[in-house]
Amino acid sequence: MNKVVHKAFLLWDWEKEAAWLNEMSRQGWQLKRVGWCRYEFEQGEPGRWQYQLEMLQKNDPDYIAFLEDTGIQVVGKLFSWVYLRRENDGTPFELFSDTDSILRHMDRVLTVCYVIGGVNLFLGGTNLIGGFPHTLLNLGLGALICLGALPLARRRHKLAQKRKMQE
């Protein structure tokens, strides 16, 4: 039996999205396909799979092959995001082995947030001069994205400080 769920997650909430996918797995719904705010599940053994997401800097077949060699499967891709799963062996499914790799991942997410937010702010400012109808939409969306990414930026800053103190 298959089930389709429409659900939206914000760009900086990949950990919440992964937690939700893992909860669906515990309920016996295993991710089959992913699309824009669309998740297709198939019924299976509860908790069989663990899920994780990663924003890739570029499509790197060697990295994907490395992941597959370690027993990780690619369930789907959406823009720069790759949806991964592995069989549940009772240990946490962690993609990042050290602080630097976590920081690099956060940097990739923040860069995309700030580019999308910045472009919308720029377009909103430009539209303000010309009196175009999408001005408030661009300004609001740009502000929302930039402000929404601030908690991730703070977390990244604290993690970087912690790393410096440990050196």
N, C-alpha and C positions, 0 to 999 in steps of 0.2 A: 504494500500500500504506500502511496506517495502523498505528500502534503506540501502545499505551497504557503509560505508565510511572507507577508509584505511588512517590512520593518525598516526603519531608518536609524542609522547611527551617524554621529558626527565624525568628521575626519580624525579628530584627536582622541576618539573613544574606541580605538581598536581593542583595548583590553576588555572593555565592557562587551564588545561584540563577541570576542573569543569566549568570555565567560558565559554569555548567552548560548553560544553554539555548544559549549560543553554541557550546559544544563539541558539543552535539547537532547544531546547524546545520552545523558543519564536517564532521560525519559524514554529512550528507545528510538529517537528520531536522528538519523545520521544524514549529514549534509551530502547532497548529491550534486547540486549545481548552485551557483550564485550569480545574481545579476543586480542591476540597479535597484536597491531596496527590495530585492526579491530573493528568497531562499527556498530552494526545493529540497525536501527531505524524503528519505525512504525509511520505512520502519525496519528496525533491526534489533540486534542485541543491545539492551540498555548498557551504556557506559563503555561500549567496545572501543570507541575512538575518542581521542583527545584532539582538540583543535587549537590552532594558533594562526595568527595573521602576521604578515610582514609586508612593509612597503619596500619594494625593491627600487634601487637607484636606476637600474636598467635591466632589461631582460637578459639574464645571464644563464645560458644553458649549462655551463659548467657548475654553477652554484646549485641549480635545480638538480642536476645529476648527483652532486655531492649529497644533497638532502635525501634524494631517493635511495642512494647507497646506504644511508643510515636508517632506512625504514620509514621515512617520511614520504607521504603521498601528497601531490598537488591535487586539490579538489577543484579549484577554479581560480581564475584571475579576473580582476576587475580594476581597470586602469593600472596603477602601479602596485596595487595590492595583490598578494598571493595568499590564497586560503589553503592551509596545510593541515594534515591530520596524520596521526600515528596511532598504532594500537596501544591501548591503555595497559601499561605495565605496572601501574601503581605509583610511578614516580612522576613528578611534575614535568610537563612538556615545556621546556625552556629552549628558545632559539638562540638566546644570547648568552655566551659563556663568560663574558667579562663586562666590566663597567664601560669600557670604551665602545664596545659594540652596541650596548644599550644607548649610549649617548649619540652614536652615529645614526641609529634608527630614529631617535627623537629629533635629531637635526633634519633628517629627510622629511619627516611629517611636518615639522615647524616650517621648513622652507616652502613646502606646498601650500600650507595655510597662509603664510605671509604673502606669497606670490598671488594667490587667488584673492585674498583680502585686499592687497595693495592695488591690484588691477581694478577691482571694483571701486575702491576709494578714488582712484585716478579717474576712472570713467564717470563716476558720480560727480566729481569736481569739475570735469570737463563739461558734462551735461548741464551742470548748474549754470555755467556761463551761457550756454546755448538755449537753456530753458526746455530741454527735452523731457518727455514724460517719465522716463525710467530713472531719473536722478535720485529720488528717494530710495528706490529699490537698490540701486548700486551702492549708495552711501550706507544704507542700513545693512545690506549683506556684507559689505566690506568691513564695517565696524563689528558686526556679529562674529565674523570669522576671526578677525584679529583679536578681539576681546576673548572669544571662546578658547583660543589657543594659549592664552596667558597662563592658566593653571599648568598646562604641560610645560611651558617655558620656565615657570617657577620650579617645577619638579626637576627639570633638566638642570637648572642652575644649582639646586641643592645637591643633586647627585654629582655634579662636576666639582663642587666644593668639597664634598665628602671624599671623592677620589684624591683631590689635592692633599687633604689632611692625612690620608693613608700613605702617601708617597714618602 
